[in-house]
Amino acid sequence: MSGYTEDHLIEQPAIQLMEHELGWDSVNAYDEWSSGASSLGREAKREVVLTGRLKPALESLNPELPAEALDAAVEELTRDRSALSLVEANREIDKLLRGGVKVKIPDRERGGQRTEVVRVVDWDDPGKNDLLLVSQFWIAGELYTRRTDLIGFVNGLPLVLIELKKPGVNVREAFDKNLADYKEAIPQLFHYNGFLLVSNGVQSKIGSLTAAWEHFADWKKVAAEDETPDISLNTLLRGTCEKGRLLDLLENFCRFVDAKGATGKLVARNHQYLGVNRAIESLRRCCGMKREASPTGTLTPTLSQGEREVDGRHYRGGLEFAGMVERARELRENQTPAEEMLWELLRDRKLGGAKFRRQHQFGDYICDFYCHDAALVVECDGEVHDTPEAKAHDKKRDA
């Protein structure tokens, strides 16, 4: 029976998949300190950042910057944030990952100091980042030392934490007995975490560092909504830890929300991730076609103002401008997670220069997103419109 262990049944197959299929490097750190010094370059078990991999990654991503700028970035990324709550510290690191680390260094040409921004992650080319999967990683806290199952390091930063259980053991134990304990015993690990994965091989879920268990979600499909649903660990890893999808999730599908005096972190669910990306691809095709048709290079409305007022019906449904303004404001303040994520990708003309409005009155109802120049309406969480009753209701409100 000695072969039927968690390591044999779950951990090793996961490592093999991450290494040979998804392109991660891997190392077993169980004996990291056996020689007295860390084989991963850590000075103490309390450290959760692999500076020996972080510094070379920064050098590769910022070849034009001097060593003192990179050293300052490493110092900022690794400084003690124990005075902050887990989510506040995580939010600080998240900003540094997205926007880079601003550092001041001597300006030897003009005198004084100059500000530089050190890139931490190459979001555009996933292959230029250093991905390392570490198993059996020892971490010391104030009172206790813990050993995690798997941690995914991106450029030396521990962005993915994976806790595993044997088949037959309720996957919730990974949350109740491991993750909850880690937050108390080794909180510094969560300062960098992008998302959490738990699995017993058969059932697998994803969540954020602030999510309660009921908000951990299955990840049933890897790349397309027409795939056969599968809640296995293999599907979860392929869907979230493939290099491109991993960075897409971290950059575009993790959000912080402030509500009722508390801050929470949201990670997209599987259907939201696939649905929003499918919508974006459709929008790119649509906007691209309309841009090519315009000799000025700008988007061209499908309908003229006169065509939109056929039979005396204005595109706002004949209602006065302020007819549904209050309702639209209410909807903007209470967007669904999918709407929030899609808005982040559309706002400020991020998609091909097209200007989108959110919760826009159109006809006799309010649509989620509207691009006037492209005469384009986008609805998110569209499954609520798929029932016969909803279709009949929507038909009455056609604009």
N, C-alpha and C positions, 0 to 999 in steps of 0.2 A: 504493500500500500504506500510505501515511501515515495513512489513516483507520482502519486496523485496529489501533488501539492499545488498551491496557488501559483508558485513560480513555474512549475512544469506545465500546468494546464492553461494558464492565462498570461502570465508575464512574459515568458519566453516567446510564445507565438506573436504577442503584440510587438515585442522588440524586433523580431524578424520582419514583420510587416513594415514597421516604421523604417527600418534600415534598408531592406532590399527592394521594397516597392515604392516607398515615399521619399527615399533619398536622405534620411537622417544619418548622421554619425551616431554611434552608441558606445557607452562605456558602463561597466558595472563598478560602482564605487563602494561596494561593501568593504573592501580592503584598502580604501583610499589612504588611510593613516597607518597602515601596517609598518611602514619603514620609519615612522616618526614624523615625516613631513607629508603634506598632502600631494598626491599624484595629480590633482587637478589645479594645483597652484594656490589653494586657499591658505591663509595664514592661521585661521581658526575655524572651528566647526560652526561658529555663529554666523559666519559669512555665507550669504546665499547667492551672491553674484560671482561668477567665474571671471575675475578680472584678467586672467591669463588669456581668455578668449575675447573678452570685451575690447581690450585695447587694440589688438590686431584688427578686429572688425571695424573699429572707428578709424583706424589708419587707412583701411581699404576704402571705406565710404567717404572719407574726407582727405584725399591725397594732397590737397592744396593747403591744408592747415598745419601750423607748426605743432611740435610736440607739446608745448605748454597749453595749447588750446584743448588738445585731447586729454591731457592730464586733468585739466580743470573740469572737463565733462565727466570723466570717470569719478572724480571726487563728488560732483553734484549727484550723479546717479547712485552712488553708494553711501551717501551720508546718512547718518542716523535719523530716522523718522519715527522713533518709538513714542514721541510725545503726541503724535497724531493718531486718530482712529485708523483702523484698517482701511476703510473706504476713502478717507481723506488722503492718506499716504498713497493709496492706489491711484487716486485721481491725479495727484501730482506727477507720479511716474508716467501715467497715461499721456499727460500733456507733453512730457519730454519725449516720449516715443513718437508721438504724432508730429510735433512741431520742431523737434530738435532741442538741443541744450544751448542756451545763450551763455556765452562766456566772455569775459573781458581779459584781453592780453595786451602786453606792451606794444605800442605802435612805434617801431624803431625808425620809421621813415619820417613821421611827422611829430613824433613825441607824444607823450600822454598815453592813453589807452584806446583801443578800438574793440568793438563788439563783433564777435563771430558766432555763427550758429553751427553747432556740430550735429550732423545727422547721426541718428542712432540705428535706424532701420531703413533699408531700401525698400520702400513700398511698391515701387514700380517694377522692379526686377527681383522676384523672390529668390532666384538662384544666387544672388550676390550676398545673401545673408548666411551666417554660420549657424546651422541647426545641429544641436547635440541632445540626444536622449540619454539621460543618466538614470540608472536603476540603483536602488538601495543606497540612497543619498542621506548621509548622517547630518543632522542639523541640531545645534545646541541652542536652547533658550535660556531664560534666566534661571530656571530650576531644573528643567528636564531636557533630555536629548531624545530626538525622534528620528526614525528612519523611514523615508517615504518610498513608495513603490517606484513610480516613474515621474521624472520631471523633464519637460521639454524646454531647453534653453535656446533662446534666439539671440545671437551675438553676445552670449554669456549671461543673459538675463533670464530668470526662471518664469517664463510666461504661461506655461501649461503644466498643471498638476493633475496626475492620473492616479487614482486609487482603485485597487482591484480586490475582488473577492473570488473564492472558488465557486464554480457552478453548484447550485443547491443552497448557497448562502444568500440570504436576502440582500440585494444590492444596496438597500438603504443602510446597511451596517457600515458601508464605506463612508457615508455621510455622518451618521450618528456617532460612530466609534472612532473614526479617523479624522475626517475633515474638521469636525467640531473640536476635537482635542488639539489638532494642529494650530487652530486659531488662537487657542489659549497658551499652548506650550511654545510654539515657534511662530509668532505673529509676523515676524519680518519677512517670511516667505511670501505672504499674501500682499505685501506692498507692491510686488511686481506682477501679480497674477492677472492673466488675461481672461481665462476661463478654467473651470474645473470639469474633469471627466471622471465618472465612476462607472464600474462595470463588474459583472460576475461572469463575463464571457457571453452569456445568453441575453441578458438585459443590460442596456447601457443608457446613460443619461448625461446631459450637459447642463451646467448652471454657472452662476456667478458667485463671487465671494460673499455677497449679501443675500443671496437667494435662500428662502426656506425650502425644505425638501419638496413641498408640493409644487414649487416653481422650477424644479429640475425637470428637463424635458427629454423625451426620446429623440434620437436622430435616426430616422428610418430610411433616408434616401441619400445617396452620395452626390449626384450631380444633376438629376432631372426629376421632375414631378411624376413622370409616368413609370418610374422604376417600381419594382415590387417592394413593398415595405419590408424592412428587416431591422430589428433592434439589436443586432449583435455588436460586439466590440469592433469587429472588422469594419462594419459599415460606419460606426462612429469615428474611427480613426481615419478612414479614407475620406470621410465627409468633412472633417475638421482639421486634420493635421497634414494633409497634402500641402506643400509649400504655398501654392497660390491661394488656396481656400483658407489656409491658416491666416495669412496676412490680410486677406479680404475680411475675414471675421473680426480680426483684431482692430483693423482700421475703420471699417464701415458698419459693423454690426454689434459693437459694444458701446453702450451709452450710459451716462450717469443721469439720474433724475432726482430732483429735490421735491419732496412732497411731505406735508404734515410735519415739517420741522426735521426731517431725516433725509439722508442721502442714500440712494440705492444704486446698484449697478445692474444694468440689463444686458443680457446676451440674447441675440435673436434665436428664435426657435427654427427648426428645420424648414417648415413650410414658409416662414417669413423670409429666410435667407434665399431659398430657391425662387420664391415668388417675386421678391424685389429685384433680384438679379435678372430674372426673365423679363420683368417690366423694363428695366434699364436697357437691356439689349433690344427690346422692341422699340423703345424710345429712340435709341441711337439709329436704328434702321429708318424709322419714320422721319426723324429730324434730318438725317443725312440725305434722304431722298428729296426732301423739300428744299434743303439748302442747295443741292446740285441744280434744282430746277430754277433757282433765282439767279439772274445774271449779276446781281449786286452782291451775292454771297450771303444775304440775310434770309431768314425764314420768310416764306410767303403764305399769307392766309389762304385757306382753301376756299372760303366764301367771302364775298365782298360784304360791306355793311348792308347794301340793298338786298342782297340775297338772304342775309340773316334776318331781314325784316319782311320776308314774304308773308302775304296775308295779314300784314300789320302786326306780326308777332315778333317782338324784340327778343334777342337771344337771352335776355334775363327773364324771359317768360312774361313779359308785359308788366312786371312788378316795378315799382319805383326802386331807385338805386339802393335805398336803405331798407328795403322791404324785409330782408332776412339778415341784415348785418349783425344783429345781436346773436342770432343763432350761429352764424359763421364764426364769430369770435369765440363762442362757447366751444364749438367743435375744435378750433385751433388750440384752445387751452387744454383739451382733453383728447389729444391724438392717440391713436392706437400705437403700439410699438412699431408695427410695420410702417405706419404713416410717418412716424418720427424718423425712421431709418431712411426711407425713400426721400423725405424732405431734405435730409442732410446731403444726399447725393444730387438733388436738383437745385437747391437754393443758390443764390448768388451767381446764376448763369453757369453753374459747373458743368452742365451737360451740353457741350457743343455751343455754348453761348446763348442757349434758349432761355427765355424768362418764363418761369412758372409761378403761378399763384396757387396758394393752398386754400382749401375750404372756400371755393369760389362759387357764388350764386350763378347757376346756369340753367336757364329754363325755369321750371317750377321747383327745382331742388338744388342742393348744394353738392358739388362734386369735390372729390378729395384734392385733385390737382388739375390745373388748367393752364395751357399754353396758348395764348391768344394768337400769336404769330403763326403757329402751326395748326390752329383750329383743332387742338388735341385735348381730350379729356382723359384723365387717368384715375381709375378707381383701385383702391388698395383693399386687402381683406375681402376680395370680391366673392368669396364663397357664400357670403350671407345673401347674395343676390341670386343664387342658383336654384332655390326652391320654386316650385310652380306658383306659390302665393306671392313670393317676392317678384318674380318675373311679371306677373299680372299687375302688381302694384306699380312696378317701374314703368311698364308700358303706358300707363295712364299719365306718367310724368315726363314722357319724352319731350325734349326741347327742340 
